Amino acid sequence: MNRTPLFPAATGVRPEALPGTGIRPAHRSGTGPVPVPVPAAVRFLAACPDCRGRFELAAAALRLAIGATRRTTFYTFTCPECGASVRKPAGERIIELLTGGGVRTLRLHTAL
């Protein structure tokens, strides 16, 4: 299993802390998710295990699936260099970075 780290491409800058963007914590006045504005320039460093290419991806190029276990929590993307479909595990830090960077998220439900 390839555990290539996925970090915002801007060195030392977390998506939720970009200066000059006007992003600040949302006030929770109810239930449910609160949309947070994310700069369009957020990009993530990624690597392909097939061709070993390294590249930057926009949030729109990634998908995050959150399941009940480690095996069912992962992110996916298509390698822009070789076209391979890539699926990698997503731990807590990866989930935080991807959701903070505006990556579309799918919550997987288990059967009752």
C-alpha positions as MATLAB code, in Angstrom:
seq = 'MNRTPLFPAATGVRPEALPGTGIRPAHRSGTGPVPVPVPAAVRFLAACPDCRGRFELAAAALRLAIGATRRTTFYTFTCPECGASVRKPAGERIIELLTGGGVRTLRLHTAL';
ca = [
       0.000    0.000    0.000;
       1.491    3.331   -1.048;
       1.220    5.925    1.727;
       2.276    8.966   -0.272;
       1.489   12.068    1.776;
      -1.028   14.498    0.387;
      -0.442   18.068    1.491;
      -1.513   21.474    0.224;
       0.964   22.548   -2.440;
       1.568   25.943   -0.846;
       4.502   25.327    1.489;
       3.560   25.635    5.127;
       0.097   27.043    4.400;
      -3.021   25.198    5.475;
      -6.190   25.842    3.428;
      -8.112   27.023    6.477;
      -5.414   29.584    7.310;
      -4.765   31.338    4.003;
      -4.139   35.025    4.691;
      -6.220   37.618    2.891;
      -9.035   35.231    1.952;
     -11.576   36.319    4.538;
     -11.987   32.746    5.733;
     -12.798   32.488    9.412;
     -14.487   29.882   11.599;
     -18.212   29.573   10.991;
     -20.616   30.126   13.859;
     -22.608   26.975   14.585;
     -26.226   28.030   15.117;
     -28.008   24.768   14.484;
     -27.308   21.330   13.211;
     -25.781   20.061   10.020;
     -22.682   21.061    8.070;
     -21.831   24.696    7.561;
     -20.379   25.549    4.140;
     -16.980   27.206    4.398;
     -15.642   29.282    1.501;
     -12.418   27.850    0.071;
     -10.070   29.695   -2.279;
     -10.106   28.287   -5.814;
      -6.284   28.237   -5.795;
      -6.021   25.397   -3.235;
      -3.996   22.600   -4.810;
      -2.727   19.313   -3.409;
       0.485   17.418   -4.074;
      -0.118   13.805   -5.053;
       1.720   10.893   -6.633;
       0.719    7.974   -8.832;
       1.847    4.502   -7.687;
       1.642    3.199  -11.285;
       3.791    5.675  -13.233;
       5.413    7.253  -10.147;
       4.494   10.695  -11.446;
       4.266   13.568   -8.953;
       1.897   16.459   -9.628;
      -0.493   19.029   -8.196;
      -4.250   18.498   -8.256;
      -7.083   20.951   -7.737;
      -9.729   20.050   -5.157;
     -12.171   19.264   -7.987;
      -9.871   16.453   -9.209;
     -10.101   14.557   -5.898;
     -12.920   12.649   -4.204;
     -12.985   11.616   -0.547;
     -15.034    8.677    0.746;
     -15.496    8.365    4.505;
     -16.560    4.958    5.738;
     -16.924    3.218    9.079;
     -13.408    1.709    9.015;
      -9.915    2.507    7.766;
     -10.473    0.184    4.805;
     -13.548    2.118    3.709;
     -12.070    5.605    4.176;
     -10.065    6.690    1.146;
      -9.535    9.345   -1.501;
      -9.407    8.865   -5.247;
      -8.133   10.710   -8.288;
      -7.168   10.029  -11.882;
      -3.474   10.364  -12.657;
      -3.059   13.211  -15.155;
       0.107   11.608  -16.542;
      -0.920    7.988  -17.188;
      -4.715    8.068  -16.725;
      -4.734    5.414  -13.977;
      -7.495    5.514  -11.378;
      -5.770    5.869   -7.997;
      -7.264    5.001   -4.599;
      -5.348    5.721   -1.393;
      -6.205    5.391    2.295;
      -7.196    8.568    4.149;
      -6.305    8.951    7.811;
      -7.569   11.715   10.067;
      -5.007   14.305    8.904;
      -5.700   13.622    5.219;
      -9.448   13.918    5.841;
      -8.885   17.256    7.593;
      -6.739   18.619    4.755;
      -9.047   17.454    1.966;
     -12.288   18.653    3.545;
     -10.635   21.948    4.526;
      -9.470   22.337    0.936;
     -12.928   21.889   -0.578;
     -12.688   18.289   -1.847;
     -16.095   16.700   -2.468;
     -16.872   14.143    0.208;
     -19.046   11.043    0.154;
     -20.097    9.481    3.450;
     -20.484    5.721    3.111;
     -23.248    4.175    5.193;
     -23.320    0.670    6.592;
     -26.354   -1.585    6.364;
     -28.558   -1.579    9.470;
];
